[in-house]
Amino acid sequence: MGQGAFLMRRLENVRGEFSLTALAYNIRRTITLVGVPDLIATARA
């Protein structure tokens, strides 16, 4: 994902930043494995 260092300071903010990075990674991986049409169909159900 190209993240070399955290942009935020303080542990609470770094945790939030890491959570967003992990969420983006998981969504990207899901799109790669399942595909966009199936992901949209699953989200609507």
Biopython code that builds the backbone (N, CA, C, O; Angstrom):
import numpy as np
from Bio.PDB.StructureBuilder import StructureBuilder

atoms = [
    (1, "MET", "N", (0.827, -1.192, 0.000)),
    (1, "MET", "CA", (0.000, 0.000, 0.000)),
    (1, "MET", "C", (0.872, 1.257, 0.000)),
    (1, "MET", "O", (0.354, 2.368, -0.115)),
    (2, "GLY", "N", (2.160, 1.094, 0.126)),
    (2, "GLY", "CA", (3.053, 2.233, 0.032)),
    (2, "GLY", "C", (3.125, 3.097, 1.274)),
    (2, "GLY", "O", (3.522, 4.260, 1.198)),
    (3, "GLN", "N", (2.752, 2.550, 2.408)),
    (3, "GLN", "CA", (2.776, 3.346, 3.635)),
    (3, "GLN", "C", (4.068, 3.046, 4.387)),
    (3, "GLN", "O", (4.223, 1.977, 4.978)),
    (4, "GLY", "N", (4.985, 3.999, 4.356)),
    (4, "GLY", "CA", (6.253, 3.808, 5.022)),
    (4, "GLY", "C", (6.222, 4.228, 6.477)),
    (4, "GLY", "O", (6.904, 3.638, 7.315)),
    (5, "ALA", "N", (5.429, 5.250, 6.779)),
    (5, "ALA", "CA", (5.355, 5.761, 8.148)),
    (5, "ALA", "C", (3.969, 6.328, 8.378)),
    (5, "ALA", "O", (3.249, 6.636, 7.428)),
    (6, "PHE", "N", (3.603, 6.462, 9.622)),
    (6, "PHE", "CA", (2.300, 7.032, 9.948)),
    (6, "PHE", "C", (2.370, 8.552, 9.871)),
    (6, "PHE", "O", (3.386, 9.156, 10.216)),
    (7, "LEU", "N", (1.292, 9.156, 9.420)),
    (7, "LEU", "CA", (1.242, 10.603, 9.292)),
    (7, "LEU", "C", (0.762, 11.278, 10.573)),
    (7, "LEU", "O", (1.048, 12.452, 10.811)),
    (8, "MET", "N", (0.038, 10.537, 11.385)),
    (8, "MET", "CA", (-0.546, 11.091, 12.596)),
    (8, "MET", "C", (0.387, 10.880, 13.786)),
    (8, "MET", "O", (1.327, 10.086, 13.729)),
    (9, "ARG", "N", (0.108, 11.598, 14.846)),
    (9, "ARG", "CA", (0.825, 11.434, 16.103)),
    (9, "ARG", "C", (-0.159, 10.978, 17.163)),
    (9, "ARG", "O", (-1.371, 11.099, 16.987)),
    (10, "ARG", "N", (0.349, 10.467, 18.236)),
    (10, "ARG", "CA", (-0.392, 9.908, 19.356)),
    (10, "ARG", "C", (-0.953, 8.536, 18.982)),
    (10, "ARG", "O", (-1.356, 8.295, 17.844)),
    (11, "LEU", "N", (-0.965, 7.672, 19.948)),
    (11, "LEU", "CA", (-1.335, 6.278, 19.732)),
    (11, "LEU", "C", (-2.764, 6.140, 19.207)),
    (11, "LEU", "O", (-3.014, 5.335, 18.310)),
    (12, "GLU", "N", (-3.691, 6.905, 19.747)),
    (12, "GLU", "CA", (-5.095, 6.818, 19.321)),
    (12, "GLU", "C", (-5.238, 7.166, 17.838)),
    (12, "GLU", "O", (-5.968, 6.493, 17.110)),
    (13, "ASN", "N", (-4.552, 8.200, 17.394)),
    (13, "ASN", "CA", (-4.625, 8.604, 15.989)),
    (13, "ASN", "C", (-3.938, 7.593, 15.071)),
    (13, "ASN", "O", (-4.412, 7.330, 13.966)),
    (14, "VAL", "N", (-2.830, 7.034, 15.528)),
    (14, "VAL", "CA", (-2.125, 6.024, 14.731)),
    (14, "VAL", "C", (-2.990, 4.777, 14.588)),
    (14, "VAL", "O", (-3.029, 4.165, 13.520)),
    (15, "ARG", "N", (-3.675, 4.403, 15.649)),
    (15, "ARG", "CA", (-4.592, 3.252, 15.558)),
    (15, "ARG", "C", (-5.681, 3.500, 14.532)),
    (15, "ARG", "O", (-6.016, 2.607, 13.754)),
    (16, "GLY", "N", (-6.234, 4.700, 14.522)),
    (16, "GLY", "CA", (-7.256, 5.034, 13.532)),
    (16, "GLY", "C", (-6.714, 5.001, 12.123)),
    (16, "GLY", "O", (-7.367, 4.486, 11.215)),
    (17, "GLU", "N", (-5.531, 5.542, 11.930)),
    (17, "GLU", "CA", (-4.903, 5.537, 10.614)),
    (17, "GLU", "C", (-4.622, 4.108, 10.149)),
    (17, "GLU", "O", (-4.845, 3.772, 8.986)),
    (18, "PHE", "N", (-4.134, 3.277, 11.061)),
    (18, "PHE", "CA", (-3.862, 1.884, 10.699)),
    (18, "PHE", "C", (-5.154, 1.148, 10.361)),
    (18, "PHE", "O", (-5.182, 0.338, 9.435)),
    (19, "SER", "N", (-6.219, 1.422, 11.102)),
    (19, "SER", "CA", (-7.501, 0.772, 10.824)),
    (19, "SER", "C", (-7.999, 1.133, 9.429)),
    (19, "SER", "O", (-8.506, 0.270, 8.713)),
    (20, "LEU", "N", (-7.861, 2.392, 9.037)),
    (20, "LEU", "CA", (-8.267, 2.796, 7.686)),
    (20, "LEU", "C", (-7.409, 2.125, 6.621)),
    (20, "LEU", "O", (-7.918, 1.727, 5.573)),
    (21, "THR", "N", (-6.120, 1.997, 6.881)),
    (21, "THR", "CA", (-5.233, 1.330, 5.938)),
    (21, "THR", "C", (-5.600, -0.145, 5.792)),
    (21, "THR", "O", (-5.625, -0.680, 4.684)),
    (22, "ALA", "N", (-5.884, -0.794, 6.917)),
    (22, "ALA", "CA", (-6.272, -2.207, 6.880)),
    (22, "ALA", "C", (-7.609, -2.383, 6.156)),
    (22, "ALA", "O", (-7.778, -3.337, 5.396)),
    (23, "LEU", "N", (-8.549, -1.480, 6.383)),
    (23, "LEU", "CA", (-9.845, -1.548, 5.706)),
    (23, "LEU", "C", (-9.674, -1.401, 4.194)),
    (23, "LEU", "O", (-10.276, -2.147, 3.422)),
    (24, "ALA", "N", (-8.857, -0.445, 3.780)),
    (24, "ALA", "CA", (-8.606, -0.246, 2.348)),
    (24, "ALA", "C", (-7.949, -1.479, 1.733)),
    (24, "ALA", "O", (-8.291, -1.879, 0.620)),
    (25, "TYR", "N", (-7.011, -2.077, 2.452)),
    (25, "TYR", "CA", (-6.342, -3.283, 1.965)),
    (25, "TYR", "C", (-7.342, -4.420, 1.795)),
    (25, "TYR", "O", (-7.323, -5.121, 0.783)),
    (26, "ASN", "N", (-8.213, -4.605, 2.783)),
    (26, "ASN", "CA", (-9.187, -5.696, 2.720)),
    (26, "ASN", "C", (-10.199, -5.488, 1.608)),
    (26, "ASN", "O", (-10.573, -6.448, 0.935)),
    (27, "ILE", "N", (-10.651, -4.259, 1.396)),
    (27, "ILE", "CA", (-11.587, -3.982, 0.294)),
    (27, "ILE", "C", (-10.904, -4.232, -1.040)),
    (27, "ILE", "O", (-11.497, -4.823, -1.943)),
    (28, "ARG", "N", (-9.673, -3.788, -1.168)),
    (28, "ARG", "CA", (-8.925, -3.999, -2.407)),
    (28, "ARG", "C", (-8.731, -5.490, -2.684)),
    (28, "ARG", "O", (-8.862, -5.931, -3.826)),
    (29, "ARG", "N", (-8.428, -6.248, -1.666)),
    (29, "ARG", "CA", (-8.244, -7.690, -1.808)),
    (29, "ARG", "C", (-9.558, -8.375, -2.187)),
    (29, "ARG", "O", (-9.570, -9.274, -3.028)),
    (30, "THR", "N", (-10.655, -7.955, -1.572)),
    (30, "THR", "CA", (-11.967, -8.518, -1.895)),
    (30, "THR", "C", (-12.331, -8.251, -3.344)),
    (30, "THR", "O", (-12.845, -9.138, -4.026)),
    (31, "ILE", "N", (-12.073, -7.049, -3.820)),
    (31, "ILE", "CA", (-12.362, -6.722, -5.216)),
    (31, "ILE", "C", (-11.528, -7.605, -6.142)),
    (31, "ILE", "O", (-12.020, -8.056, -7.177)),
    (32, "THR", "N", (-10.291, -7.852, -5.782)),
    (32, "THR", "CA", (-9.428, -8.694, -6.611)),
    (32, "THR", "C", (-9.932, -10.136, -6.645)),
    (32, "THR", "O", (-9.945, -10.766, -7.702)),
    (33, "LEU", "N", (-10.345, -10.655, -5.495)),
    (33, "LEU", "CA", (-10.753, -12.056, -5.419)),
    (33, "LEU", "C", (-12.157, -12.299, -5.958)),
    (33, "LEU", "O", (-12.389, -13.277, -6.668)),
    (34, "VAL", "N", (-13.091, -11.419, -5.627)),
    (34, "VAL", "CA", (-14.502, -11.646, -5.943)),
    (34, "VAL", "C", (-14.920, -10.918, -7.209)),
    (34, "VAL", "O", (-15.668, -11.470, -8.016)),
    (35, "GLY", "N", (-14.459, -9.708, -7.397)),
    (35, "GLY", "CA", (-14.869, -8.893, -8.527)),
    (35, "GLY", "C", (-15.910, -7.875, -8.091)),
    (35, "GLY", "O", (-16.632, -8.085, -7.116)),
    (36, "VAL", "N", (-15.977, -6.789, -8.811)),
    (36, "VAL", "CA", (-16.860, -5.682, -8.446)),
    (36, "VAL", "C", (-18.342, -6.062, -8.518)),
    (36, "VAL", "O", (-19.073, -5.760, -7.575)),
    (37, "PRO", "N", (-18.824, -6.710, -9.586)),
    (37, "PRO", "CA", (-20.263, -7.024, -9.655)),
    (37, "PRO", "C", (-20.746, -7.913, -8.500)),
    (37, "PRO", "O", (-21.815, -7.676, -7.935)),
    (38, "ASP", "N", (-19.957, -8.929, -8.156)),
    (38, "ASP", "CA", (-20.340, -9.813, -7.050)),
    (38, "ASP", "C", (-20.292, -9.086, -5.713)),
    (38, "ASP", "O", (-21.122, -9.330, -4.836)),
    (39, "LEU", "N", (-19.319, -8.194, -5.561)),
    (39, "LEU", "CA", (-19.209, -7.418, -4.317)),
    (39, "LEU", "C", (-20.406, -6.508, -4.141)),
    (39, "LEU", "O", (-20.934, -6.392, -3.035)),
    (40, "ILE", "N", (-20.847, -5.860, -5.208)),
    (40, "ILE", "CA", (-22.027, -4.980, -5.150)),
    (40, "ILE", "C", (-23.276, -5.797, -4.865)),
    (40, "ILE", "O", (-24.119, -5.379, -4.072)),
    (41, "ALA", "N", (-23.405, -6.957, -5.501)),
    (41, "ALA", "CA", (-24.571, -7.810, -5.269)),
    (41, "ALA", "C", (-24.620, -8.285, -3.835)),
    (41, "ALA", "O", (-25.699, -8.347, -3.247)),
    (42, "THR", "N", (-23.488, -8.621, -3.260)),
    (42, "THR", "CA", (-23.419, -9.060, -1.869)),
    (42, "THR", "C", (-23.748, -7.915, -0.922)),
    (42, "THR", "O", (-24.424, -8.124, 0.085)),
    (43, "ALA", "N", (-23.284, -6.718, -1.227)),
    (43, "ALA", "CA", (-23.543, -5.565, -0.363)),
    (43, "ALA", "C", (-25.026, -5.188, -0.364)),
    (43, "ALA", "O", (-25.551, -4.719, 0.646)),
    (44, "ARG", "N", (-25.695, -5.393, -1.492)),
    (44, "ARG", "CA", (-27.136, -5.049, -1.568)),
    (44, "ARG", "C", (-27.995, -6.066, -0.832)),
    (44, "ARG", "O", (-29.107, -5.739, -0.417)),
    (45, "ALA", "N", (-27.511, -7.285, -0.661)),
    (45, "ALA", "CA", (-28.302, -8.343, -0.029)),
    (45, "ALA", "C", (-28.363, -8.186, 1.469)),
    (45, "ALA", "O", (-28.991, -8.997, 2.150)),
]
sb = StructureBuilder()
sb.init_structure("model")
sb.init_model(0)
sb.init_chain("A")
sb.init_seg("    ")
for serial, (resi, resn, name, xyz) in enumerate(atoms, 1):
    if name == "N":
        sb.init_residue(resn, " ", resi, " ")
    sb.init_atom(name, np.array(xyz, "f"), 0.0, 1.0, " ", f" {name:<3s}", serial, name[0])
structure = sb.get_structure()
